C-alpha cells in the first residue's frame, strides 16, 4: 500500500471529493488552480518579491472595510461629516474599521510604489514582461485616483480644499484638463453632485477596475513567471556562457590573416599534426 492510500474516506470526505469533481468536470477549476499555484520560481527569490502580494492583500482589506463603512456613510453634503462622526463614535468597532480603511489607503499606495521600484531595479519590466509592467502602471494610477476620490468623502474643510487644489491642477492640463475636471466635479463648481460622483467612482468604478487589472496582472505573472533578481547566480552563469559564445562566434568570423592564435591553431600544433 502506498503512502497516499490511507483507506476509504469517510462520508464527509466522499461528499467533499464528489463536489470538487463535479465542479472541476464543468469548469476545470482544479486544473486552473493547479496551474496558477504550482509553478517554478527562481531559487534566489526573496521577500522583495512579496510586495505585490502585500499590496493585493491590503486592497482586499480596503474592500472589506469599505463595504462596512458604506452601510453607514451618507453621500450627502448635509450629512456626510455627521455620518463619519457617527461611525467613529457610535457604531460598534466603527473607529477601528474607519482607521483600518484610512491608514490602509496610505499603506496600499506605499506598497504599490515600493513594488514598482523593485520591479524597475530588478529589470522585471523587460522582455517578455512588458504587458505585466503596463498593467502594473495602470494599477498604480487607479490606486492613486482611489485615494484622491476617497479623501473628499469626509467632507471637512481639509478634504474640501485639498480636492479643490487637485481639481484646479487637473484643469490646468492642456486640451483635456478642463473637461476632465468638469466631469469629476459634475459641473463647473463643487456641490452635492460632486460628492455623489466621487463616492460612486470610489465605491464602484475604481474597485471594479482594480479587481479586473489585478486578475490580468496575476495571469501574466503566472504565465510568464517571476523574473530572476539581478544578483542571481544562475543568471550570472547564463550571461557568462552567452558572452563566451559571442566571443567565440566573433573569432570564427575574423579573416584568416587576422585570426587570433590559439593553442589549437598555432603553427606548432599544425606542423605537429602534419608530421603525424
N, C-alpha and C positions, 0 to 999 in steps of 0.2 A: 504494500500500500504506500503511495506517495505521500509526501508531507502535506500536499494540498488536499488530499482526500481525507476528510475528517468525519466521514459518515453522513448519513442523511440529515438534511436540515429540518428544523422544527417548523411548525405551522407559520410562524411569523416570518422566518427566513424564506420559506417557499412562496408566501404571498408577495414579499418584497422582491424576490427574484422574478416572479411572474410579472409584476408591474413594470420592472425595469426592462424585461424582454419585450413586453407589449409596447412600451413607448419607443424602445430602440428599433423595433421592426418597422415602425411607422414614421419615425423621424430621423433615425441614425444618430441620436443624441450621444450614445455611448462612444461611437466612433469619433464624433466631433470632439467630445471632451478628452478622449484619449489622445487625439492628435494635438490638441491645444496644450495639455498639461505634460504629457510625456514626450519631451524633446531634449536634445542635447544642448548644453550650454558651455561656454568657454571655461576652461579649468581655472583661469585667473579671475573669474567673476567675483566681485566684492560688494560691499554694502552700497557703493556708489550706484550700482545698477538697480537698487531698490527705490530710488527717489520717485520714479514714475508710478510705481505701485502705491507708494505712500500718498502721492497726490490724488490718485484714484480713490484710495480709502477715505481721505478727507472729503472728497466730493460726495461719497456715499453718506458720510456723516452730515454734510450740509443738506443733502436731500431729505434725510430722515428728520433732522431738527427743523428744517424749513416747512415740512408738512405739518408738524405740531404747531409751529408759530402761525401758519396760515389759518388754523382753526380759530384763532382769537384775534388776529390782526384785522383792522378795518381800513381798507384803502380809500379813505375819505379824508380830505384836508381838515375837516372839523373834528374828526375822531381818531385820526391816525396816531398822534402823540399820546392821547389818553389810552388807546388800546395797548401801546407799548408799555406805558406805566402799569396798566392792569396786568399784563403778562409778567412784568418784573416783580411786582409787589403782591399780587393777589393769587395768581394761578399757582397751583402746587408744582414745585420744581421749575416754575417758569423762568426764574432768574438763571438757573443752571442751563436750561435749554437755550435761552437767548444768548447767554455768554458763550456757550459752545458754538453757536451759529456765528456770532460776531467775530470771535477770535479764530474760528475755523476758516473764515473767509481770508483773513490775513495769512494764516498758515498755508492755505492752498496756493495762494499767489507766490509765496516764498518758495514752496516746494516745486512749483512749476518752473520758476526761474532757475532754481538750482539744478533741476533735471535738464533744462535746456542748456545750461552751462556745461554740465557733464557731457552731454551729447556732443557739444561743439568741441570741447577739449579732447575728447576721445576720438573725434573724427567719425562719429556714428552716422553723420548725415551724408556720407559719401556713398557711391555706388555699392550695392543696389538698393540703398535705403533712402533715396531722395524723397519718395512719397511719404515715408514714415516721418521724415523731418517736416514736410509740408503740413501733414495732418496735425503734428505736434504744435507747429506755429499757429495754426488755426485755433487749436485748443487754448493756447496761451492768450490769444486775442479775446476769445469768448470768456475766459476766466476773468480777465481784467474788466471786461464790459459787465460781467455779472456783479463784480464788486462795485462798479460805478452805479448801476441801477439799484442795487440793494442799499447803498449809502443814503439815498434820498428817502427811503421808506420810513425812517424815524420821524421825518418832517419836523425837525427842530431848526433853530437858526443856523447852527453849524452845517447841518446836512443841506439845508436850502441854499445857502450862499456858496458852498463848495460845488454844488451841482450847477449853479448859475455860472460860476467861473469855468467849469468844464464845458458847458454848452457854448459859452462865448468863444472859447478856444476852438471848439469844433466848427462854429460858424465862420471863424476867420480862415478856415482852409479854403483853397481856391476851388472854384467851379461847384463841386458838390457839397462843400461845407455848409452853406446856409440852408440848403434843402434837407440835409441830414439833421441839422439842429432843429428845424421846424417839425420834422417827423417825430423826433424824440420828445420835443416839448408839447406835441399835439397842438401846435399853434405858434404864434409869434411870441407869446409870453407864458410864464409859468402859471399854472392854475390847477383846478381839480382834475382836469383831464390828464395833466402831466403826471400826477401821482398814479392814477389808474394805469396809464400806459407803462410807466416804469415798473409797476407791480406785475402787470401781465408779462412784460418782457423778462423780468427777473424770475417769475414763477413758472412760466410756460415755455417761452421761446428759447431762452438760453439753456435751461436744463435739458430740453429735448435735443438741441444741437450738440451739447456736450456729450450726452449719452450716445448719440449717433457716431460722433467722431472718436469717442473713446473706443467704441466697438471696432470701428475701422482701424484705428491705431493699434489695438491689440491683435487684430487679424494680421496686419502687416508685420508686427513684431514676431508673431508665431510663425508666419510663413517664411520670413527672411532670416530669422534667428537674431540672437543678441550679438552685437559686434564685439570683437575682442579688444581689450584695452591696449593702449599704445605700448605698454611695458610687457606685453605678453611674450613669454619665452618661445612658444611655438611660432608666433607671428614673426619674431626675430629670426628664427631658423629658416622660415619660408623666404623671408626677404633676402637673407644671405645666399640661399640657394638660387633665387631668381637673379641676383646680382652676379653670381659666379657664372650662371648660364648665359647671361647677357654679355659678359666679358669674353667668354669662350666663343660665342657667336660672332662677336666683333673681331676676334683674332682670325677666325676662319674666313671672314670677308676681306681681309687685307691682301694686297697683291703679294706675289711670291717674293719679290725683291725686298719688300718691307716687312715681311712676316717676322715676328719675334722668334728668337732662337729659344727653343725649349729642349729639355733632355731628350725628348722623343725625336725632334727634328734637327739635332745638332749634327755637324759634319762627321764627328767621330762615330756617332751612333749609326749613321747611314753607311759609312765605309765599313764598319764592323759587320753590319748586316750583309753588305755586299761581299765581304770576304768569306762569310759563312756560305 
